[in-house]
Amino acid sequence: MRVGAVIWAFVLHIAALLALIVVLPWRVDRLPAAALAVPIQGVIIDQAAIEREKAKLEAAARQERLQQQREDRQRREAAEQQRLADQREKQRVADEQRARDDAKRKEEQRLADERADQARKKQEAEAQARRDRERAAQKQREEEMQLAAAAEAEAAAARAAGLQDQYMLMIENAVKSKWQRPLSARPGIQCVVNVVQLPTGDVVSANVAQCNGDDAVRRSIENAVREASPLPRPPTQAVFSRTFTLTFAPDK
């Protein structure tokens, strides 16, 4: 805008000078003689002033252009500095984001390694627990086998000593004492009874399997076994059995 104003001022000065040059001869014939005798030095002086004004305007225009160039350069430099600052800021933000991402990946990897380590330790602990259980079960089986073998040996010794037969005879006598002979019972009755008892001798069940008597005889024998509950204690625990078969022959 300032350069345009200077140019317009220069154009107006030139236009005024041209108008003066054109109008002046037309007015010369109307001037007094004394006026005509004056030299035309004023025109030359005005021309010099115009040249000086022109030079001044050109100098002002150059200054204006230089100022404009300086301002443009300053704007470009400021824009470049802003661009560099923006670029540095973007780089800083990117570096911070990259650092956060790296830290996040490291944390995720650490957690994954920790979970894997915990899973491995858990598997090892479970495997050790299984081995311990297997050893305990094996030890228990061995102990049970030893106890069973000892019990079998004791039972065998008891049988050899006649204690098993003695025990069965005690049970048979207890049942006979409770038996009520039905009218339909024939002489020579012999029945096989399956008996289940508790360690206390209490009868859980009594069922006649084979019998040469009728239903009344069968029922009477089962009732006699239940009435004899609790059954006599064995002379030794080696001959005790929760389930046993009793041969009931009351006429023998």
Residue pairs with C-beta under 8 A, 6 or more apart in sequence:
2 64
3 61
3 64
3 65
3 68
6 57
6 60
6 61
6 64
7 57
7 61
9 57
10 53
10 54
10 57
13 50
13 53
13 54
14 50
17 46
17 47
17 50
20 46
21 43
24 43
28 36
151 238
154 236
154 238
155 164
155 238
155 239
157 238
158 164
158 235
158 236
158 238
158 239
159 165
159 239
163 234
163 235
163 236
163 238
163 239
164 239
166 235
167 232
167 234
167 235
167 239
167 240
168 244
168 246
170 232
171 195
171 228
171 231
171 232
171 246
172 246
172 247
172 248
174 228
174 231
174 232
175 221
175 224
175 225
175 228
175 246
175 248
176 224
176 248
176 250
177 228
178 223
178 224
178 225
178 227
178 228
179 220
179 221
179 224
179 248
179 250
180 220
180 223
180 224
181 220
181 250
182 216
182 217
182 220
183 216
184 213
184 214
184 216
184 217
185 213
185 216
185 217
185 220
186 212
186 213
187 251
188 212
188 251
189 211
189 212
189 213
189 217
189 248
189 249
189 250
189 251
190 211
190 212
190 247
190 248
190 249
191 208
191 210
191 211
191 212
191 213
191 217
191 218
191 221
191 247
191 248
191 249
192 208
192 209
192 210
192 211
192 245
192 246
192 247
192 248
193 206
193 207
193 208
193 209
193 221
193 222
193 225
193 245
193 246
193 247
193 248
194 205
194 206
194 207
194 209
194 243
194 245
195 203
195 205
195 206
195 225
195 231
195 243
195 244
195 245
195 246
196 203
196 204
196 205
196 206
196 242
196 243
197 203
197 204
197 229
197 230
197 231
197 242
197 243
197 244
198 204
198 242
199 240
199 242
200 230
201 229
201 230
201 231
201 232
201 233
202 229
202 230
202 231
203 225
203 226
203 228
203 229
203 230
203 231
206 221
206 222
206 225
206 226
207 222
208 218
208 221
208 222
209 245
211 217
211 218
211 221
213 221
221 248
224 248
225 246
234 240
